[in-house]
Amino acid sequence: MPVPLLDVNAQNLPLESELQAAFTQVLHHGRFIMGPEMETFEKEVAEMVGVKHALSVSSGTDALLLALMALDIKAGDEVLCPAFTFFATAGAVSRLGAVPVFTDVCPICFNLDVNDARKKITAKTKAIIPVHLFGQCADMIPILALAKEHGLKVIEDAAQSIGARYRGTSSGTMGDFGTYSFFPSKNLGGFGDGGMLVTNDDGLAEYARVLRVHGGKPKYYHHYVGGNFRMDTLQCALLSVKLKRYAQYTADRQRNAAHYISELTKLPGVVQADPAHCKCVTSQDEWLVAQDAKIVLPVSYAHNEHIWNQFTIRVLGGRRDSLRDHLVSKKIGCDIYYPVTLDQQKCFADLPAASLSGCEVAHRVAGEVLSIPIYGELTEAQRLEVVAAIHEWLA
C-alpha cells in the first residue's frame, strides 16, 4: 500500500467542524490581525511549555529574525549555529549582516557539537543558536555554560521541537529566547505559515512585542525600526483547536517511533545508535563496524523527551540514495533532511574561512540521512509496510 511521508488531512479533517467553528468566530468579529484568539493562543502555548511570555509571529523564520533583532545582533557580529540544519537558522543571521559561524554536529543526535563551538568563539562572537533538530533537544547544560563563560546570548531554534523536554525543561525555554514553527509539517502544524517567540525575560518580551509591529508604541510613534511579524488571528484560532490534542499527537509519534525501533532492529544490519559513543566519532565507527551495521536508527537520550518530528535513519556505505529509490518505487514516502550542509551552500561561499571549517561530521551525515514516515496517524499496517520494504532492500 502507498505510505505518504506526511498526511496532514489525516489529522486535520477529523477536526473539521471545530476548525470551521473557529473560522466562523473570527469571520464574525472581523479582527483578523491581533484579534482576541491571538492572545488566547499565546497564553495556551506559554502554559504548555512553562514560559512567562509567548509572542505569536508570522513564521518560525521571522521568530529567529525577531529574536536576533531584540538581542541587538548587528552587522559584523558572529553567531554560532550548526552546519546541519534547515537554512532559516543561518539565513536569519545573515539577513542582519551578521556572520553565521558553522559548528559541527553530533553523529548520534545530529545536534550542535559544543566542543567544536568552543573552538570557534572569537572576540566578535555575540550569540549561539542551538537547534533542537528532528524533535530532540540539544545538550543544553554545556551550551548554556559555554554561553555564560563567554557572555553569549542564546537563541534556541526549537522549530521542530515544541513540547520536547531536556531534563524536564521544555525546549525553547532555557535560553534568552526560544523560537517555534507552525509550518504544516510540524507536530503542531498550522494552515499556512506561523511561528512563536518565547522568553522568560520581561524586558526582552516587551522589546520584541514593539519590534513585532514595526517598532511602534503607541501606534504611529516609532522609536525603533521593527518589522511586520504578526501572525493572523485566524491561524491562532485554528492552532488553538489543535493544541488541545497536542499531548496525544506527541504520544502517537512516540508510539510509532518505538514500533519502528522494535521491528527494524530485528533486521540484519540494522542497529540503534548507541549514546555511549556520542562524543567520539572514531569509537562510534569502530562499534558500527563490529556490529556490521548498514542502517543506524535514531535514539532518544534518557534525559530527553523526544517528540519525533522526523524519524531519521543513517544509511551507511554510500547506499542512502539506493534505499531512497527503493522506497519511492514501493510508493513509500521519504525525504532527505538535509542533503547540503549550510557551510556548503552557495550563498555562504564568501564567508570567512573560519566560518566554514571543521564540519566533517555534518558533511558525512548529510550524505547518510533519510527520514521515513512518522506522523501520528500512521497505522500499524503502514508502519509494517515501511519495515517490509527496508527488509527487502537489505536482502
C-alpha positions in Angstrom: 0.0 0.0 0.0 1.2 3.6 -0.6 2.6 5.2 2.6 2.9 9.0 2.4 5.7 10.8 4.3 3.1 13.0 5.8 -0.7 13.1 5.6 -1.9 16.4 7.1 -5.6 15.7 6.3 -5.5 12.6 8.5 -5.0 14.9 11.4 -7.0 17.9 10.3 -10.2 16.5 8.7 -11.4 14.8 11.9 -11.4 18.3 13.4 -13.3 19.9 10.5 -16.4 21.0 12.5 -14.3 22.6 15.2 -12.0 24.3 12.7 -15.0 25.6 10.8 -16.5 27.0 14.1 -13.2 28.7 14.9 -13.1 30.2 11.4 -16.7 31.4 11.7 -15.9 33.1 15.1 -13.1 35.1 13.6 -15.1 35.9 10.4 -17.9 37.3 12.5 -15.9 39.5 14.8 -13.7 40.7 12.0 -10.5 41.3 14.0 -8.2 39.5 11.5 -5.0 41.0 12.8 -4.1 40.7 16.6 -7.6 39.6 17.5 -8.6 38.0 20.8 -7.7 34.5 19.6 -4.1 35.6 19.3 -3.8 36.4 23.0 -5.6 33.2 23.9 -3.3 31.0 21.8 -0.2 32.8 23.2 -1.4 32.1 26.8 -2.1 28.4 25.9 1.4 27.9 24.5 3.1 29.7 27.4 1.3 27.5 29.8 2.1 24.3 27.9 5.8 24.9 27.7 6.2 26.7 31.0 7.4 30.1 30.0 6.4 33.6 31.0 6.0 35.2 27.6 4.8 33.9 24.2 4.5 36.1 21.1 2.8 34.7 18.0 4.7 35.7 14.8 4.4 35.3 11.1 6.8 32.2 10.8 9.5 30.3 12.6 12.0 32.1 10.4 10.6 35.5 11.5 10.8 34.3 15.1 14.5 33.8 14.7 14.9 37.2 13.0 12.9 39.0 15.7 15.0 37.3 18.4 18.2 38.4 16.8 16.9 41.9 16.4 15.7 42.1 20.0 19.2 40.9 21.2 20.8 43.7 19.1 22.7 41.4 16.8 24.3 43.7 14.2 26.4 43.7 11.1 29.7 42.1 11.7 28.7 40.2 14.8 29.4 36.4 14.7 26.7 33.9 15.6 27.5 30.2 16.2 25.0 27.8 14.6 25.1 24.1 13.5 26.1 23.4 9.9 23.5 20.6 9.7 20.0 22.1 9.9 17.4 24.0 7.9 18.5 27.1 6.1 16.5 29.6 8.2 18.8 29.3 11.2 21.7 30.9 9.4 19.6 32.8 6.9 18.2 35.0 9.7 21.7 35.8 11.0 22.9 36.7 7.5 19.9 39.0 6.8 21.0 41.3 9.6 24.5 41.5 8.2 25.9 39.3 11.0 28.1 36.4 10.2 27.0 32.8 10.8 29.9 30.6 12.0 29.1 27.0 11.4 29.8 24.3 14.0 29.9 20.6 13.6 27.3 18.2 15.0 26.9 15.1 17.0 26.6 12.0 14.8 24.1 10.4 17.2 21.5 13.1 17.8 22.6 15.5 14.9 22.6 18.5 17.2 25.3 21.1 17.8 28.8 19.9 18.9 29.6 22.2 21.9 33.3 21.3 21.8 33.6 22.4 18.2 31.6 25.6 19.0 34.1 26.4 21.8 36.9 26.3 19.3 35.2 28.8 17.0 34.5 31.6 19.5 36.2 34.9 18.8 36.0 38.5 20.1 33.2 39.1 17.6 31.0 36.2 18.7 27.8 37.5 20.3 25.4 34.6 20.3 24.8 30.9 19.8 21.8 29.2 18.2 21.5 25.5 19.2 18.9 23.8 17.1 16.8 21.0 18.6 16.7 19.0 15.4 14.1 16.4 14.4 12.3 16.8 17.8 15.1 16.1 20.3 16.8 18.8 22.4 20.5 19.6 22.1 22.7 19.2 25.2 21.8 22.5 26.8 23.8 22.4 30.1 27.2 22.6 28.4 25.8 25.0 25.8 24.5 27.4 28.4 27.7 27.1 30.4 29.7 28.0 27.3 27.5 31.0 26.6 27.8 32.2 30.2 31.6 31.8 30.2 31.9 34.0 27.0 28.9 36.4 27.6 26.9 35.0 24.6 23.2 35.3 24.0 21.4 32.0 23.5 18.5 31.6 21.0 17.0 28.1 20.9 15.8 27.2 17.4 13.0 24.9 18.6 11.1 25.0 15.3 10.9 21.2 15.2 10.6 20.5 18.9 7.7 22.3 20.6 6.9 20.3 23.7 10.2 18.3 23.7 12.0 18.3 27.1 15.6 18.4 28.2 16.0 17.1 31.8 12.4 18.0 32.5 12.5 21.5 30.9 10.7 22.4 27.7 12.7 23.2 24.6 12.8 26.9 23.8 12.6 28.0 27.5 16.3 27.7 28.5 18.0 30.5 26.6 17.3 34.2 26.2 14.7 33.3 23.5 13.2 30.2 22.0 11.5 30.0 18.6 8.8 27.6 17.3 7.4 27.0 13.9 3.8 26.0 13.0 4.5 25.2 9.4 2.0 22.5 8.3 4.6 19.7 8.5 5.4 20.4 12.2 4.0 18.4 15.0 1.7 21.3 15.8 1.1 22.1 12.2 -0.9 25.2 11.1 -2.8 26.1 7.9 0.0 28.2 6.4 3.0 29.9 7.9 3.2 30.8 11.6 5.6 30.8 14.5 6.1 31.7 18.1 8.8 33.6 20.1 9.1 32.7 23.8 11.2 34.1 26.7 11.2 34.4 30.4 12.8 37.9 30.3 10.2 40.7 30.8 12.3 43.4 29.1 13.1 41.3 26.1 9.5 40.3 25.7 8.3 43.9 25.8 11.0 45.0 23.3 10.1 42.1 20.9 6.4 43.0 21.1 7.2 46.5 19.9 9.5 45.3 17.2 6.8 42.9 16.0 4.6 45.8 15.0 7.2 48.0 13.0 8.8 49.2 16.3 5.8 51.4 17.0 4.5 52.1 20.5 2.0 53.7 20.7 0.7 53.2 17.2 2.3 55.5 14.6 5.1 56.5 17.1 8.3 54.7 16.2 11.3 54.6 18.5 12.8 51.6 16.7 12.8 50.1 13.2 11.0 46.8 13.6 9.1 44.7 11.1 5.7 43.2 10.4 6.0 39.9 12.2 2.4 39.3 13.3 0.6 36.0 12.9 -3.0 36.2 11.6 -5.8 35.9 14.2 -7.3 33.0 12.1 -4.1 30.9 12.3 -4.1 31.4 16.1 -7.7 30.3 16.3 -7.2 27.2 14.2 -4.0 26.2 16.0 -5.7 26.6 19.4 -8.1 23.9 18.3 -5.2 21.5 17.6 -3.2 22.5 20.7 -5.8 20.8 22.9 -4.9 17.5 21.3 -1.1 18.1 21.2 -0.3 15.7 24.1 -2.0 12.9 22.1 -0.2 13.9 18.9 3.1 13.5 20.7 2.2 10.2 22.3 1.2 8.8 18.9 4.5 9.8 17.3 6.4 8.3 20.3 4.4 5.0 19.8 5.3 4.9 16.1 9.0 5.5 16.8 9.0 2.8 19.4 7.3 0.4 17.0 9.9 1.2 14.3 12.8 0.6 16.6 11.3 -2.7 17.8 10.7 -4.0 14.3 13.6 -2.6 12.4 16.3 -3.8 14.9 15.1 -7.4 14.2 16.5 -7.0 10.7 20.1 -7.9 9.8 22.4 -4.9 9.6 20.1 -2.6 11.4 21.2 -1.2 14.8 20.1 1.7 17.0 22.6 4.4 17.7 24.5 3.9 21.0 24.7 7.1 23.1 27.9 5.7 24.7 29.7 6.7 21.5 28.2 10.1 21.2 31.3 12.1 21.9 33.8 10.1 19.9 33.4 9.6 16.2 36.2 7.1 16.0 34.8 5.0 18.8 31.4 5.0 17.1 32.8 4.0 13.7 34.6 1.1 15.3 31.5 0.0 17.1 29.4 0.2 13.9 31.9 -1.9 12.0 31.9 -4.5 14.8 28.1 -4.6 14.5 28.2 -5.0 10.7 25.8 -2.1 10.6 24.2 -1.0 7.4 21.4 1.2 8.9 21.6 3.2 12.1 18.3 4.1 13.8 17.9 7.3 15.8 17.9 7.3 19.6 16.1 9.3 22.3 18.5 10.1 25.1 17.3 9.0 28.5 17.4 12.7 29.8 15.3 13.9 26.8 11.6 13.6 25.8 11.8 13.3 22.0 8.7 14.4 20.1 9.9 12.8 16.8 9.2 15.5 14.2 11.2 13.2 12.0 12.4 9.6 12.2 15.8 10.0 10.6 18.0 7.0 9.9 21.5 6.8 8.7 22.3 4.6 5.7 26.0 3.6 5.7 28.3 2.7 3.0 27.2 5.3 0.4 23.9 3.5 -0.2 21.4 6.1 1.1 20.2 7.0 -2.4 19.7 3.4 -3.2 17.4 2.9 -0.3 15.6 6.1 -1.1 15.0 5.0 -4.7 13.8 1.6 -3.5 11.3 3.1 -1.0 10.0 5.5 -3.7 9.5 2.6 -6.1 7.3 1.0 -3.4 5.3 4.2 -3.0 6.7 4.9 0.5 7.3 8.5 1.3 10.8 9.5 2.4 13.0 12.6 2.2 16.5 13.8 2.9 16.7 16.4 5.7 19.3 17.8 4.7 21.3 16.9 1.6 23.6 20.0 1.7 25.1 21.5 4.9 24.9 25.2 5.5 28.6 25.8 5.1 28.4 24.2 1.7 25.5 26.5 0.4 26.5 28.7 -2.5 25.1 31.8 -0.8 27.6 31.4 2.0 30.6 30.7 -0.2 32.1 34.2 0.5 32.1 33.9 4.3 35.5 33.9 6.1 37.2 30.5 6.0 36.9 30.3 9.8 33.1 30.3 9.4 33.2 27.3 7.1 35.8 25.0 8.5 35.7 21.8 10.6 32.3 20.4 9.9 33.3 16.9 8.8 30.6 15.1 10.7 27.9 17.3 9.4 29.1 16.7 5.8 29.1 12.9 6.5 25.6 12.7 7.9 24.2 14.8 5.1 25.2 12.0 2.8 23.7 9.3 5.0 20.4 10.6 6.4 16.9 9.5 5.3 13.7 10.3 7.0 10.7 7.9 6.9 7.1 8.4 7.8 6.4 9.0 11.5 3.3 11.2 11.7 0.9 10.2 14.4 -2.0 8.9 12.3 0.3 6.3 10.6 -1.3 2.9 11.1 0.4 -0.2 12.2 -0.2 -1.7 8.8 1.6 1.2 7.2 4.5 1.1 9.6 4.9 -2.6 8.8 4.8 -1.8 5.1 7.8 0.5 5.6 9.6 -2.1 7.6 9.0 -4.8 5.0 10.3 -2.5 2.2 13.5 -1.8 4.1 13.9 -5.6 4.8 13.5 -6.3 1.1 16.2 -3.7 0.3 18.6 -5.3 2.8 18.1 -8.8 1.5 
